[in-house]
Amino acid sequence: MVGKAALNRAWQNGEISSVPKLMSLTVSERPPKGRPLSVEEIRALLECAQSERLYRFIMLMLGTASRPDAIRGLTKEQCDLDAGLIHLNPPGRKQTKKYRPTVRMPRQLRPTIERADDGYLITYRGQPLKSLKGGWRRLRDAAGLDADVQPYSLRHTIARHLRASGVPAWEVSAQLGHSATGMSITERYASSDATYLDKAHQAIERYLQQLNLGGRED
């Protein structure tokens, strides 16, 4: 539409002799998967998360701003406690357009990762969790929240917080896995780069600090 308007103006001003016919396309926007949450709503979810599985899922989602599938498939071996990094893309998995980056590990995540058994971090009866729908619905109801509160709400909440905190756009994109261009090279040296995703890391830690987790994170 912008291009058509520019061409029409150029024709009216005599800058071009004719205007080519351009087809208009209707672009459909997908509704977001879950609305962002307030700090109070996040606290309510954490307080009602009686199982370690759900509590850990929420914390990992908030601490990484990842997509739910990446967290359900995350293993302890992908969490480098020494370097303070979480490699969201498991070994052997080819990156897709839903890029899974390497991100910094907020200090609030260390306790829940350290006490986890080896293997998948989110499990049900010893097996990797295939679906969170039933457990999430019960958790949401217990917290008194509406049906628009979805697991993706956690990702959207942190994304909004990063932007509001003045984190550079490229860091927000890298943290969320929106931009894969050049990231593989940057991530390769993440363990030796103290400034890697530093502003996003600090903003996430400040957000988690607001939750006043108390002894639950120990």
RAGIWO-V403178 format. One record per residue. N is the residue number from 1. RES is the residue in one letter. PSI is psi in whole degrees, -180 to 180 (NA if undefined). OMEGA is omega as a letter, one per 40 degrees, with the letter a starting at -180 (NA if undefined). Layout:
<<N;RES;PSI;OMEGA> <N;RES;PSI;OMEGA>>
This chain:
<<1;M;-39;i> <2;V;-42;i> <3;G;-42;i> <4;K;-42;i> <5;A;-40;i> <6;A;-42;i> <7;L;-43;i> <8;N;-41;i> <9;R;-41;i> <10;A;-38;i> <11;W;-44;i> <12;Q;-32;a> <13;N;2;i> <14;G;15;a> <15;E;-25;i> <16;I;154;a> <17;S;-24;a> <18;S;165;i> <19;V;122;i> <20;P;152;i> <21;K;124;a> <22;L;135;i> <23;M;136;i> <24;S;136;i> <25;L;137;i> <26;T;119;a> <27;V;120;i> <28;S;133;i> <29;E;130;i> <30;R;133;i> <31;P;144;a> <32;P;146;i> <33;K;83;i> <34;G;134;a> <35;R;156;i> <36;P;158;a> <37;L;155;i> <38;S;166;i> <39;V;-40;a> <40;E;-38;i> <41;E;-38;i> <42;I;-43;i> <43;R;-42;a> <44;A;-41;i> <45;L;-45;a> <46;L;-39;a> <47;E;-31;a> <48;C;-6;a> <49;A;86;a> <50;Q;-29;i> <51;S;146;i> <52;E;-32;a> <53;R;-51;a> <54;L;-41;i> <55;Y;-46;a> <56;R;-39;i> <57;F;-47;a> <58;I;-46;a> <59;M;-43;a> <60;L;-37;i> <61;M;-46;a> <62;L;-40;a> <63;G;-18;a> <64;T;-21;a> <65;A;29;a> <66;S;174;i> <67;R;150;a> <68;P;-39;a> <69;D;-38;a> <70;A;-37;i> <71;I;-40;i> <72;R;-27;i> <73;G;6;a> <74;L;136;i> <75;T;162;i> <76;K;-31;a> <77;E;-19;i> <78;Q;-5;a> <79;C;110;a> <80;D;96;a> <81;L;-31;i> <82;D;-45;a> <83;A;-14;a> <84;G;40;a> <85;L;152;i> <86;I;118;i> <87;H;98;a> <88;L;-22;i> <89;N;117;a> <90;P;156;i> <91;P;136;i> <92;G;-13;i> <93;R;127;i> <94;K;134;i> <95;Q;144;i> <96;T;-172;i> <97;K;-23;i> <98;K;75;a> <99;Y;135;i> <100;R;104;a> <101;P;174;i> <102;T;129;a> <103;V;163;i> <104;R;150;a> <105;M;111;i> <106;P;146;a> <107;R;-27;a> <108;Q;-17;i> <109;L;-20;a> <110;R;-46;a> <111;P;-44;a> <112;T;-28;i> <113;I;-42;a> <114;E;-38;a> <115;R;-5;i> <116;A;148;i> <117;D;163;i> <118;D;154;a> <119;G;-153;a> <120;Y;140;a> <121;L;-27;i> <122;I;108;a> <123;T;163;i> <124;Y;117;a> <125;R;42;i> <126;G;-1;a> <127;Q;152;i> <128;P;138;a> <129;L;122;a> <130;K;-33;a> <131;S;145;a> <132;L;6;a> <133;K;-53;a> <134;G;-48;a> <135;G;-38;i> <136;W;-41;i> <137;R;-43;i> <138;R;-39;i> <139;L;-46;i> <140;R;-43;i> <141;D;-41;i> <142;A;-32;i> <143;A;-4;i> <144;G;33;a> <145;L;160;a> <146;D;173;a> <147;A;-15;i> <148;D;-8;i> <149;V;106;a> <150;Q;167;i> <151;P;-36;i> <152;Y;-19;i> <153;S;-34;a> <154;L;-43;i> <155;R;-46;i> <156;H;-36;i> <157;T;-47;a> <158;I;-38;i> <159;A;-44;i> <160;R;-40;i> <161;H;-41;i> <162;L;-44;i> <163;R;-41;a> <164;A;-23;a> <165;S;2;i> <166;G;20;i> <167;V;134;a> <168;P;144;a> <169;A;-39;a> <170;W;-33;i> <171;E;-39;i> <172;V;-46;i> <173;S;-42;a> <174;A;-42;i> <175;Q;-40;a> <176;L;-9;a> <177;G;30;i> <178;H;-28;a> <179;S;117;a> <180;A;-9;a> <181;T;116;i> <182;G;-4;a> <183;M;-33;a> <184;S;-37;i> <185;I;-44;i> <186;T;-43;a> <187;E;-28;a> <188;R;-31;a> <189;Y;16;a> <190;A;-37;a> <191;S;-21;a> <192;S;6;a> <193;D;105;a> <194;A;-17;a> <195;T;3;a> <196;Y;120;a> <197;L;37;a> <198;D;-45;a> <199;K;-39;i> <200;A;-42;i> <201;H;-47;a> <202;Q;-40;a> <203;A;-39;i> <204;I;-42;i> <205;E;-39;i> <206;R;-39;i> <207;Y;-47;a> <208;L;-32;i> <209;Q;-33;i> <210;Q;-24;a> <211;L;-15;i> <212;N;62;a> <213;L;-23;i> <214;G;-141;a> <215;G;-11;a> <216;R;-29;a> <217;E;-9;a> <218;D;NA;NA>>
